[in-house]
Amino acid sequence: MQRAEYESWKPVDVARLLALVESERRYFQELLAKLPVAVAVVSAAGELRAANRAFRDTFGLAAEDVARTSVTGLFAEAPVADWVREVAETGASLGECEVLTGEGESARHFHLRMDPAPEWTHGEQREVLLTVLEAAGEAEGEAEEQESVPEPGEKPQPSRPAPDPAQQVERAKRAALERLAARVAHVANNLLMIIGGYGEEILESLPEGDVRRAGMAEILRAAERLGRLTRDLNALTAPREYEAASVPLEAWMREAAARLEEFRVVAEPPAPGLCAQASPELLEEIVIEAARYLRPMLGETGRLRLAALALDSERVQLRLEWPGAQIREEARERFFEPFAGEKAGTDPPLGLAGLVKSWEKLGGSMRLEGDALVIECPRAPDAAAEEEAVLLVEDEPGIRSLVARALERAGYAVVQAGSAQEALELWQDRRHAPAVLVTDLTMPGISGKELAERMRMRFPELRVLFVSGYASEEDLPGRADGAGQDQKTRFLHKPFTTQRLLELIRQLDAR
């Protein structure tokens, strides 16, 4: 900034700027102090510079004791001081460090993580951010196990796995990011009101042809972009609401396959009938945002693999895997951070950070595990068996998707095919007839009428609903009222309502 520029500032403007800086400094101090995880700032020599309340409570320190304490005094039997010095010198983080202190009943088990903290400097000496999680002791675990034994006649409660230290750190980091996002969004919205309001006034006051109009218009466009980013930040603390439903995963993967392929995701069909209790829209957004983040690291031929399995009678797990791809540790650490992925247009998207809370509100969870993003959610009752599924054959993708969604909402399992040949191949190894065959009459290659004839050679009692917008009444295999045909055949003329479609299918499926 040129001297003439800042000398022209009014004292009141400088005072407001300093007040804003001081307000933000205090906010960050309070943020660190209120973290639920024990955190301290440590010098390269292992001396504590600052510690939040959770850290002091963990080690029984008073506030005035912090400056007189070192990591050697806290962890006398472990090389923590050496680890701190290594992080300070190399700038590389150390995680999953386990430390045992004391013996017998006084023994304690800690998980440590150390990250370089160049933001806090003491002279020219780099400092380290130390995060501490204490694991439950063996004695405590035995006591909890004894307490969990049910009384005679009492229904045993399912055991819960011990909390994973890495996930606890991730949750604490997310909570801190959410509070920070709320604060930044609040301040940014106020500033954007000022920029936008005064900017519009200035733009209107400039005469047509004034070269400054283009510059002011550019400022307003930049403010609009910043406004969109601010709205994204708000999504961290006020997530979008999604409605959960039973999602047949086999049908969902097939319907979403083309959209997922754009992000180099190959879906492997799960066991027939497996259903998740989730939002299909949110589930697809999660997979796509994760794939968007990973895509630049896959190389030219790399692919992501999506698979689903039942963990037990209550939970379903989907795994988005990147076999063979080299994902840097730094990229793994930023996986759930906002705006960490590649740009989508002019700005990076919010990414998974804006979806985690919505997924958790539906009873789900997500985490990194090896070379995979693990997505879990409640399990819904399995879809109908194959003999109760509707076989839907339609060469127009938009109509096929519309009909499939209506059937699935009505509780039917749906097997979709884009042609008669594909339908025959899908059903060639199945032992039972579909509940109903819903097929377009006029399709390239094998017609719907010929498809029904071929399938009735295997399944004489097959119920069929023909759909067409071209056939004349005389050419129809069966009318909607069943006249001229047995009760196993109906016809529906396009265009039709999904309500009428379901009525005819229920008539045919009334066995």
Beta strands, then each sheet from edge to edge (+ up, - down):
strand 1: 38-43
strand 2: 48-51
strand 3: 94-101
strand 4: 108-122
strand 5: 125-135
strand 6: 245-248
strand 7: 265-267
strand 8: 275-278
strand 9: 304-310
strand 10: 315-321
strand 11: 365-368
strand 12: 372-380
strand 13: 390-393
strand 14: 414-417
strand 15: 436-440
strand 16: 464-468
strand 17: 489-493
sheet 1: 2+ 1- 5+ 4- 3+
sheet 2: 6+ 8- 12+ 10- 9+ 7+
sheet 3: 6+ 8- 12+ 11-
sheet 4: 14+ 13+ 15+ 16+ 17+
end
